[in-house]
Each structure stands twice: as structure tokens, then as C-alpha cells.
Amino acid sequence: MAFEQNVAPIEMSPVAAVARTNKVMRQTYMLLALSMIPTVIGAWFGIASGINQTMLASPGISLVVFLGGAFGFMYAIEKNKESGLGVVFLLAFTFFMGIMLSRMVGMVLGLKGGAALVGMAFGGTSLIFLGMAALGTVIKRDLSGMGKFLAIGAMITFAASLIMFIFPMPAMMMALLVMVLIIFSLFILYDVNRIVKGGETNYISATLGLYMSIYNVFQVLLAFAGIGGSRD
């Protein structure tokens, strides 16, 4: 499958601008769908190889590997977003993220009705994505002003997650999960609207942003499913 990179000219007619936006949107959705395949394979490989159990036994090392790998891949993707190499790094990144996800997927699958719980999390993620993407497409307002507030919210939740990793606070975990769910659901709305309004013309960067939002939404819904399943 060939993905062509889009380079915006300095001046563009309204018709050409719409055509460019539609092309970026189409390529983004195609690459986003393709990126789910390595994610699923990575999650399966993590469980089948027992890597998920290793991560459970060594959470500190797993966190370091996750942070180093994630930020390293994202840097490589953005550095090469103007070429096909960016697609290669993106797909390798989604495979890596699938492996990292296998720890939580394996835990939920081990619960009673685990497969159904994972399916529910996937279904909920799909509904949130479709709803936010549709709203981001049809809404007339430019939501670019949301970016700064969402970025601040993401940094706060990231810092809070690290603090709770070191000092577990179960009572605060639910509040953090809800906050993450809201922030990254809104990120989907923001990112799609940004493409529609012409603020994002690189489909690789657009795909990376949407992928990370979907990944975080799925993780939260999977965590909720696991909490609910463990109480049955």
C-alpha cells in the first residue's frame, strides 16, 4: 500500500485546499487502520511469549522500557514524517505498543469472561472514536485553541500516573482513569478537527496523534473492565 506525503503549497485555492484535506483524512484513516494490525500481533506475541508475565514481575523495568521505547519511536516517527520511513517507524511503534499492552490484556483475559471484557473495551473504544471523529468532522468551529489545555491535561495525568506508580493510591486511581478517558477522547475530537480545518497536513503525524488517543482510551476502558470483572 502506497502512502504519498502531502506538502502544502504557500497559496492554494479553496477547491485544492478541500481536496488536500480530504486526501490527508483518507490517508490518515488508512494508515490508522493498518496500524491496528501490528498492535494486535504485538499483544498476541507478548502473551504467547510470556513477556506479559515478565512485565508483571518487573514493573519498574517495564516502565523504563515503555518510556524509553515510546519516546524513542515517537521521535523517530516525527523525524522521518516526510518520507516513507516514517510509516515503517510508525508500524514498528504500534507493534511495540501492542507488546506493552499485553500485560493488561493478559490480566483481563485471566478473569472470568475475560474475552468478553476485552471485547467490551474494544467496542467502547470504537464508539468513542467514531463519535468524536464524526463530531470533529462536522463541527464548524475551529478547535485549535483546545490544544494547549489538552496538552497541559495530558502532562498532569502523566505526572499523576508516575506518582501513583511509586505511591499507589487506589482511591485516586478511578479519578485519574476518568480524567485520562475525557482528555484523550477530546484529543480525538481535536485532532480530527485540526485535519478538517487544514491545521495538520502530514498524515503520519495525524495518525500518530490519533493512535495514541485511541490507545489510551482503550487502556482506560480495559482497566475499568478489569476492575468490574475482578469484583464478580
N, C-alpha and C positions, 0 to 999 in steps of 0.2 A: 504494500500500500504506500503510495507516494504522498507526501505532505509537502506542499510548497510554502516557502516562507513569504510573508507579506511585508513589503517595505512601503510605507505610506509616502506618497509624494508630498511636496510642500503645499501645492494647491490641488484641490480635487473638486470636481463638480458634484452636486448633490446626488446625482444618479450613480456616479462612480463611487461615492462615499458609501452609499447604501449597499452597492454590490460588494465592496470591500468588507463591510461589516458582516454581511451575510456569509461571505467566504470564511472569514475568521471564525464566526459562530459555528459553521458547518465543520470546519477542520478541528475546532476545539472539541466538539461533541464526539467526532470520530475518534480522536486521539484519547479522549477521556474513556470512551467505551473500550478501546483497545487496552488501556492501562489497567483495567479491571482483571484482565486475564493473568498477567504476571502476579497480581496481588493474590488472586485465588490460588495460583500454583505455589506461591511463596508460603501462604498459610498452610496449605496441604503438606508441603515439604517440611515446614517447621514441626508439624505434628508427627508426620511419618518418621522423621529422622530423630525425634526426641529432643530437638533443640528447645521446644517449648518447656520441657521439664528442666532443662539446664538453666533456662532463664528464670524459672520459678525458684530454683535452688540458689541462684546468684543474682538477686535483683539489683544490687549495686553495680555489678559489672554490666548487666544488661542495660541499665540506664546509660552508662557511659558509652557503650557500643551504639545504642539507639541515637543518642545526641550527636556523637561523632559522625555516624553514618548518615543521618538525616541532613545535618547541616552541610556535610561534605558533598553529598549528592545534589542538594539544592543549589549550592554554589556552582558546581559543575554544569548543572542544567542552565542556570541563568547566564553563565559564561559562554555557553555554546548555543544559546537560543536562536541565533541567526543561521544555524546550519542543521543538517540532518543529525549531526552528532548529539544535539540537544535531545532529540527523540530517543536515541539509544540510551542516554543517561537517564532520561525520564522513565523508560520502561525498566531499566535496571533498578532504579529507585523504588518503583512500585513493587518489584519482586522483593526487595529488601524490606519494605514496609509490610508486605504480606507475612514474611518470616517473623517480624516483630509483633504482628497481630496474632500469631499462632498461640502465644501464651494465653491470651484472654479467650480466644476461640476454643482452645483445648479445655480450659476450665469450665466454660459454659456447656460444651458438649458432654462433659462428665456429669452434669446434673441430670435429674430426671426430666425427660422430654427436652434434652439439650438441643437436638437438631431443630425442633420446633421453635425454641427460644432464639437460636441464631437466625432462623427464617423470619421471625417476627422483627428482629433488629434490622435485618436487611430490607424487609418490606417497609418498615417505618422510615428508614433512611431514604428509600426510593420515593416515598410520598413527600417527604420534606424537600428533597431535591427538586422533584417535579413541580411542587407548589411554589417554591422560592424562585426557580428558574422561569416559570411562567409569569410570575409577578414581576420579576426583573425585566422581562421582555416587553410586557405591555404597559408598565407604569411609565407615565410621561415625564415625571420628574427626574432630573439628574441627581443620582445619589452619591456622587463623588465625595461630598462632604462627610459621609459616614465613615470613610476610610480611616481617618485619624482616630476616631473614637473606637472603632472596632480593633485597630492595631493596639491601642492602649489596653483595651479589654483583654485581648489575647495575651499580651505581656503580663498582665495581672494574674490571669488564670495560670499561665506557665509558671510564674514565680510561686503562686499558691500551691501548685502541684508539687513542685520541688520541696517546699516546706513540709507539706503533708507526707511526702515520701520519707523524709527524715524524721518528722514528728507526727505519726499517724493520729488523725482526729476524725473518727468515724462520723461524728455529729456534723462536722463541716463538709464531709465528702459529698453528701447529697446536694448541698447548696452549690458546691463547686461544679458538680456534674450538670446541674440545671443551667448554671452560668455558661459553661462551655457549649452546651447544646444551643442556647439562644445566640451566643456570639457567632458560632460557625454556621448556623442556619442563616443568619443575617449576612455573613460573608458570601454565601451562595447568591443571595439577592444582590448584593453589592457588586460582585464580580461579573455576573451576567449583565446587569445594568450597565456596567462600565464598558463591556464589549459592545452592547447595543448603541451606546452613546458615542462610540468611537474613541474611548479613552484607553482601550487596550487593543493593539493591532498585531500582537505577537501571539499566535495560537499556542505555542509551547508554554509561555508564561501563564497564559489564561488557563490552560489545562492543569498546570501545577497548582495554581491557586484553588481551582475548583476541586481537584483531587484531595488536597489537604483538608478542605472543609468537609467533604464527604467522609473522609477517613475519620475525622474527629467526631462527626455526628454519629457514625456507625459505632465507634468505640463507646460513646456515651450510652447509646441505646442498648448495646451489648452488655454494658455494665449494669444498667437498670434491669435487663432481662435476667442477668446472673443473680442480682440481689433478690429479685422476685422469685426466681427458681429455687434459690437456696432456702427460702422460707417455707416452701411447700413440704 
